[in-house]
Amino acid sequence: SNSPVDNVTFTTTATNGRISSIPDLCLTTGVVPQSGISADGRTLTCNVGTKDQGTAVVVMVPVTVDGPTGGAVSLAGQINGQPASVPEIPIQNAFGMDMRWGVGSANFASNADSFSVDYEWTLSKDAGSEAGPDSVSYDLSIVSPQGSAISLAQSPACTPYTIPSAADGHPWSGGDHPENQMANFVDSCTLTQTGPNTFRLTLTGIDYDPVSAPTLDSAGKRLPTDQVALASGSIWIRIATTAEGSAELTSSAPTYAAAGGQATAVDDPSNNTESKSWTTPGTYSSGWGRGYTKSGGTTWDKTYQVAAGTTIGQYMDTAFQLHTHRADTKQIGMCSALDTRYVTYERFQWDTPVAGSTVEYYTGSAATVDPSSASYDPNTFDCGTTTGWIAAEPGDPATVKAVRVLIPQGNAEQTGLSHITPVVYQTIRPETPAGTDVWSFFSGIVDFDATTSDWWNGTGCIATTPGLRYPCTTGFRDLVRVISATPSIKKSVDRSVITPGIPATYTLTYSANGAGAIPATVDDFGIADTLPAGMTYVAGSATPEPAVSTNGSGQQVLTWSLDAVPTNADHALTYRAVVDDSATPGQALTNSATATLGGVSNGPATAQVTV
């Protein structure tokens, strides 16, 4: 007779793929070694327990392919020192490329007759995509709402991105920075002015197979896992003005051709703008402080984006203490009206406290800061109103609708500071939808003449914001937009041929991706997987279990709603399904899955088996 053998164990390693789950036959208990998957996801150790000599065991190993087009996925392993392998399967991924602008650095420079600004760019390909063209060009339009003349700031006007200032979604490409935040540059980058406000950017010599692609951007945030950052850089522009203002870049969206000549892809136009702003020294200014969330960009440039639930800081700055001609008893006043429909007050913080100053909190009922009022408009809130203010911070922060600071002129002068800059921290309400524009509002006490002073917020436009609640940012009003991640899903099956009554294992690889300050996790990530007629889900084969329903065509639909999904990371969900005897030999069965998040859908991703 064939004697039993304990701890029958084999190992297998995937090339250009990751083993997404431990097969059921390997889930034995009380054995040594325990079955498991290596930390990199590429090697499976499977202990099937005790088997009689001569027994054949068929183990289906689910593998998620992550290799490049032109490569091959394979499995090779051994049992009792005997090697074994399965035939390689060629990999053919979808071709895709994208040029991202979005959020630049906080850097700008003031010259005698102009301002110089930089715009950051990052060129990416889809994960696993084949190479694209060796050279690609983009037509740029750069326009200042203030009408200032625009020209190249230096030669060369396109350089590696090296400056210390962070830019969301952009890794560095030069300088002394961490390796996982560094992308390549290109062999040649030229920026040519083609008209008063138009330019052509040409990148040549693109490395489509970087040895070590960055995983984090320059702000330390994770880059999308469904893309590979190939190159990044900066372009340098001069704006002929000495006044405050902004300039917005808009890039064309070219069609890329794969090096193999068989595929094309269109650039994503949704991230083809970038705005920079600059200011001159003045009496007051206020806006969202990007440094509080370690974000790039310049104040008032309309590119600031954070996730719902983020705490952000509105700074209130004054240099009125330098105006020593004012009487010591005159007041310096700074006031923040909160966008209470979308934020809650968090806390007030001095940079340097000023003796004799007063901090007051508005908890009154003014309609302009009442979220439920038809007259809601914090930009018109009267900071000079005499009622509704309290001197002590209330126990319930949600009751605070505005904060004001009053400083006697003489006390401010005694500080010797060039700037006095307290901060009002606010938290964006967790339920605020992606795409919502959230604003900061500021008023300051100004001298209208030698004897008259009052609250005022009438500064001019810096960056235009068409289609939003207010027409522009100003030195007293700033914008942040709420963002979330976008869903992605892929689907695979462990066999190409299925037999009625014998389950097949399906793997859904899903992710929530985005560049910049997207949330670390997302809730309500939806997956809907429609099985072909005659195929049914094997109950208990998925963790977590889906909700199972039947559509009008008699097909089972599996749905999941997943919370706390980490962003910019791939996740695998496996389940088994079995086809019944109604299937005919040679019949192709295709099921499809879609992913949804925040009203955005991706898919369908399909997998096909043949009976």
GIMOGI-V738975 format. One record per backbone hydrogen bond with DSSP energy under -1.0 kcal/mol. NH is the residue of the N-H (numbers start at 1). CO is the residue of the C=O. Records with the same first field share a line. If there is no record, write none. Layout:
NH=CO, CO
This chain:
5=51
8=49
10=46
11=78
12=44
13=76
14=42
15=74
18=64
19=41
20=62
26=23
27=24
28=26
36=45
38=43
41=38
44=12
45=36
46=10
48=8
51=5
53=3
55=52
64=18
66=16
67=16
69=128
70=91
71=68
73=89
74=15
76=13
77=84
78=11
79=82
82=79
84=77
86=75
89=73
91=71
98=124
100=122
101=271
102=273
103=101
109=116
111=114
115=239
116=109
117=237
119=235
121=233
122=100
123=231
124=98
125=228
126=96
127=226
129=126
136=203
138=201
140=199
141=250
142=197
143=248
147=144
151=238
153=236
159=234
170=167
172=181
173=161
177=175
181=178
182=179
183=172
187=205
188=204
190=202
192=200
194=198
195=198
199=140
200=192
201=138
202=190
203=136
204=188
205=134
215=180
216=180
217=221
218=170
220=217
223=215
228=125
230=123
231=123
232=184
233=121
234=159
235=119
236=157
237=117
238=151
239=115
240=149
241=239
245=278
247=276
248=143
249=274
250=141
251=272
252=139
256=265
258=263
259=131
261=258
265=256
267=254
272=269
274=249
276=247
278=245
285=317
286=475
287=315
289=313
292=289
293=290
295=290
297=104
301=298
306=481
309=428
310=307
312=426
314=424
315=287
316=422
317=285
318=420
319=283
322=319
323=320
324=322
326=323
330=327
332=407
334=405
335=443
336=403
338=401
340=338
342=339
343=339
344=427
346=425
347=425
349=423
357=354
358=406
360=404
361=390
362=402
363=388
369=366
370=367
373=370
376=373
377=368
380=377
381=378
385=382
390=361
399=396
400=397
401=362
403=336
404=360
405=334
406=358
407=332
409=330
410=328
412=408
413=409
414=410
415=412
416=413
420=318
423=349
424=314
425=347
426=312
427=344
428=310
429=342
432=429
435=482
436=433
438=480
440=478
443=335
444=456
445=333
446=454
448=452
449=452
454=446
456=444
462=473
465=471
468=465
473=463
474=477
478=440
480=438
481=304
482=436
483=306
486=513
488=511
490=509
492=507
494=505
498=610
501=579
502=499
504=577
506=575
507=492
508=573
509=490
510=571
511=488
513=486
518=516
522=565
525=562
526=596
527=560
528=594
529=558
530=592
531=556
535=532
536=578
538=576
541=538
547=559
549=557
551=555
554=551
557=549
558=529
559=547
560=527
562=525
565=522
567=520
568=512
571=510
573=508
575=506
577=504
578=536
580=534
583=580
587=584
589=609
591=607
592=530
593=605
594=528
595=602
596=526
597=600
600=597
602=595
605=593
607=591
609=589
610=496
611=587
